[in-house]
């Protein structure tokens, strides 16, 4: 495929990304990003308009540092690899519940949100099933929490490995994935400190399983 044809295909896929069909929209956006990376397409090649400025998006991910301390670690990894930044807002009326917000340029936001949501839901699905199984086996709530944290951290490490392998396969990805200055400037203007959870406790029993699942979580290949 020539670069010109790749640009036209990406434009069509981005228009499908506005579909009301969630699965169709998600697959179209993932495919568009994959093509942009493969052909080293810049945003300016897709839209011959004024340069985009950074915008923000509130995700559907809500969590507490006590129950799911790994969520902010996942958000940091995914946003870094999609030219975005993240910050946390407290849910009104709930001092301990946070929502993930993403800061980035328009299409980067869509890609980042889809990947973050997919990775988060993959971890949550496993941990919820594990919780049910371990409760039936008589494990305590603390033991289950540490077990789930181990899987989640393994998944995040595996996902990070997958991102690194993409960059190593083509060093130009490092240039393509650099965070735009508009995003950095907007983040600075917000004067918000990104929050990490320190001192997370976990067991290593399911870390390996999480690592393999995270490394296999290549959303580009899902379609």
C-alpha positions, 0 to 999 in steps of 0.5 A: 500500500502506498502512503497516499492510500494509507492516508485515505484508508485512515481517514475512512477508519477515523470516520467509522470511529464516530459510529454508534456501534461501540465495537465497530468504532473501537476496531476502526480506531485501533486499525487506524492507529496501527496503519498510522504507526506502520506508515509513519503518518503524522496527524497533519497528514490526515487532517489538513487543518490547523494544528490540534490543541490538547483536550481532555477526556474523562474515562469511565474508570473509577477506582480507590487506591485501597481496592485497586492501587494498580490503576494509576500505574496502568494509566501512566503506562498507557498514556505514555505510549499514546502521546497523552498524559493522565491525572485524577479527579475525585468523584463528587461526594466521594473523597476516596474514589477517583476517575482517570482523566486523559489529556491529549490531542483528539485522535490520540485521546480516542486511541488511548482511551480504547486501549486503557479501557481494554487493558483495565477491563481485562485485569478486572475480569481476571481479578473478579473471577479470581476473587470468587474462586479464592473466596470459595476456597477460604482465602481471606480478603487481604490474601485475595487482594494481594493475589489480585495486585500481583496479577495486575502488576504482572499484566502491566509489566507484560503490557509495557514489554509489548509496547517496548517490543513495538518500538524496538521493531521499528525505532521510528516509533519513538519519534511518532510516539513523542508527546506533543508540546501542546499536551505538555504545555496544557498539563503544565498549565493545569498545575496538577500532580499525577498521583501514584499509589506507593507501598503496594503489597502483592504476592507473586503467585499469579504475577507470571500469568498476568505478565503473559496476558499483558504481553499478549494484549496487543490491541492492534492484532485484535482485528 
